[in-house]
Amino acid sequence: IPPGLRILFGDKYNYSIPLALFLLIALPFDGFGVVLRPALFSIKAQKGLLKITLYVLLLIIPLGALLTKFFGAWGFILVTPFGSSIAIYLRYRYLVAERSEMSFDWRYVFRWDEYDREFLARVIKIFRRDKSSDSGDLHKFL
């Protein structure tokens, strides 16, 4: 447990720290979902998005309750990344079924290539510059 968290919150939240860290697994899936929702809205697929959300809820709520019964808080935490990934998969399939030109090669999502190296080099370059000059380099970058 990081000492800073121990100083700020004491020892009473120690049990929840691994739970919160495990929830970080769902963040990449949720980040991708942030992109898919407006894409579905743009093609006027709100009904499809509602159906997908209901399907995921009907799957995740009973599964979460069952796993919570057997594994406690960890059971519910385990369902979160699973629910996010199922929602992303269904949204993407629906989007491609409606607009096939919006499909892409998934290998690019999970591959580290030249574009990623250039992006990381630019970010590192910004943070290595002289800290005393407040020239707003980060805002220019973004």
C-alpha positions as CSV (number, residue, x, y, z in Angstrom):
1,I,0.0,0.0,0.0
2,P,1.5,3.3,-1.0
3,P,2.5,5.5,2.0
4,G,0.7,8.5,0.6
5,L,-2.6,6.7,0.7
6,R,-1.9,5.4,4.2
7,I,-1.3,9.0,5.4
8,L,-4.4,10.5,3.6
9,F,-6.9,7.8,4.5
10,G,-5.4,5.7,7.3
11,D,-5.6,1.9,7.3
12,K,-9.4,1.6,7.2
13,Y,-9.4,1.6,3.4
14,N,-6.6,-0.9,2.8
15,Y,-9.0,-3.7,1.7
16,S,-10.4,-1.6,-1.1
17,I,-7.1,-0.6,-2.7
18,P,-6.6,-3.9,-4.6
19,L,-10.3,-3.7,-5.7
20,A,-9.8,-0.3,-7.1
21,L,-6.6,-1.3,-8.8
22,F,-8.4,-4.2,-10.5
23,L,-11.1,-1.9,-11.8
24,L,-8.4,-0.2,-13.8
25,I,-8.6,-3.2,-16.2
26,A,-11.9,-1.9,-17.4
27,L,-10.7,1.6,-18.3
28,P,-9.3,0.8,-21.8
29,F,-12.6,-0.9,-22.7
30,D,-14.6,2.0,-21.3
31,G,-12.4,4.5,-23.2
32,F,-13.1,2.7,-26.4
33,G,-16.8,2.8,-25.5
34,V,-16.7,6.5,-25.2
35,V,-15.9,6.7,-28.9
36,L,-18.6,4.2,-30.0
37,R,-21.5,5.9,-28.3
38,P,-21.3,9.1,-30.3
39,A,-20.7,7.1,-33.4
40,L,-24.0,5.3,-32.8
41,F,-25.8,8.5,-32.0
42,S,-24.5,10.0,-35.3
43,I,-26.1,7.3,-37.3
44,K,-29.3,7.6,-35.3
45,A,-29.0,4.2,-33.6
46,Q,-30.2,5.2,-30.2
47,K,-32.7,2.3,-30.1
48,G,-29.9,-0.1,-30.9
49,L,-27.7,1.4,-28.1
50,L,-30.6,1.1,-25.7
51,K,-31.1,-2.6,-26.6
52,I,-27.4,-3.3,-26.2
53,T,-27.4,-1.6,-22.8
54,L,-30.4,-3.6,-21.7
55,Y,-28.8,-6.9,-22.9
56,V,-25.6,-6.1,-21.0
57,L,-27.5,-5.2,-17.8
58,L,-29.6,-8.4,-18.0
59,L,-26.4,-10.4,-18.3
60,I,-24.3,-8.5,-15.8
61,I,-26.7,-7.9,-12.9
62,P,-27.5,-11.6,-12.3
63,L,-23.9,-12.6,-12.9
64,G,-22.7,-9.8,-10.5
65,A,-25.2,-10.9,-7.8
66,L,-24.1,-14.6,-8.2
67,L,-20.4,-13.8,-8.1
68,T,-20.9,-11.4,-5.2
69,K,-22.6,-14.1,-3.2
70,F,-19.7,-16.5,-3.7
71,F,-16.7,-14.1,-3.7
72,G,-17.9,-11.0,-1.9
73,A,-16.8,-7.6,-3.3
74,W,-14.3,-9.4,-5.5
75,G,-17.2,-11.1,-7.3
76,F,-18.7,-7.8,-8.3
77,I,-15.4,-6.3,-9.3
78,L,-14.7,-9.3,-11.6
79,V,-17.9,-8.6,-13.5
80,T,-17.0,-5.0,-14.3
81,P,-14.3,-5.5,-17.0
82,F,-16.4,-8.4,-18.4
83,G,-19.4,-6.2,-18.8
84,S,-17.4,-3.4,-20.4
85,S,-15.9,-5.7,-22.9
86,I,-19.3,-7.3,-23.8
87,A,-20.8,-3.8,-24.3
88,I,-18.0,-2.7,-26.5
89,Y,-18.2,-5.9,-28.6
90,L,-22.0,-5.5,-29.1
91,R,-21.7,-1.8,-29.9
92,Y,-19.0,-2.4,-32.4
93,R,-20.9,-5.2,-34.1
94,Y,-24.0,-3.1,-34.3
95,L,-22.1,-0.2,-35.7
96,V,-20.4,-2.3,-38.4
97,A,-23.7,-4.0,-39.2
98,E,-25.3,-0.6,-39.8
99,R,-22.2,1.1,-41.5
100,S,-19.7,-1.4,-42.8
101,E,-17.3,1.5,-43.7
102,M,-16.7,2.1,-40.0
103,S,-15.0,-1.2,-39.4
104,F,-11.3,-1.3,-38.7
105,D,-8.5,-3.8,-38.2
106,W,-8.3,-4.7,-34.5
107,R,-4.7,-5.6,-34.8
108,Y,-3.9,-1.8,-34.9
109,V,-5.5,-1.4,-31.5
110,F,-3.2,-3.9,-29.8
111,R,0.0,-3.3,-31.7
112,W,2.9,-1.0,-30.8
113,D,4.0,0.6,-34.1
114,E,5.9,3.6,-35.4
115,Y,3.0,6.0,-34.8
116,D,3.0,5.0,-31.1
117,R,6.7,5.4,-30.8
118,E,6.5,8.9,-32.3
119,F,3.7,9.9,-30.1
120,L,5.5,8.8,-26.9
121,A,8.7,10.5,-28.1
122,R,6.7,13.8,-28.5
123,V,5.2,13.5,-25.0
124,I,8.6,12.8,-23.4
125,K,10.1,15.7,-25.3
126,I,7.5,18.1,-23.9
127,F,8.0,17.0,-20.3
128,R,11.8,17.1,-20.6
129,R,11.9,20.7,-21.7
130,D,12.9,23.5,-19.2
131,K,10.3,23.5,-16.5
132,S,10.9,27.2,-15.6
133,S,9.4,28.4,-18.9
134,D,5.7,28.4,-18.8
135,S,5.2,28.4,-22.6
136,G,2.2,26.2,-22.6
137,D,3.9,23.5,-24.7
138,L,1.5,20.8,-23.5
139,H,-1.5,22.8,-24.8
140,K,0.2,23.3,-28.1
141,F,0.8,19.6,-28.3
142,L,-2.8,18.7,-27.6
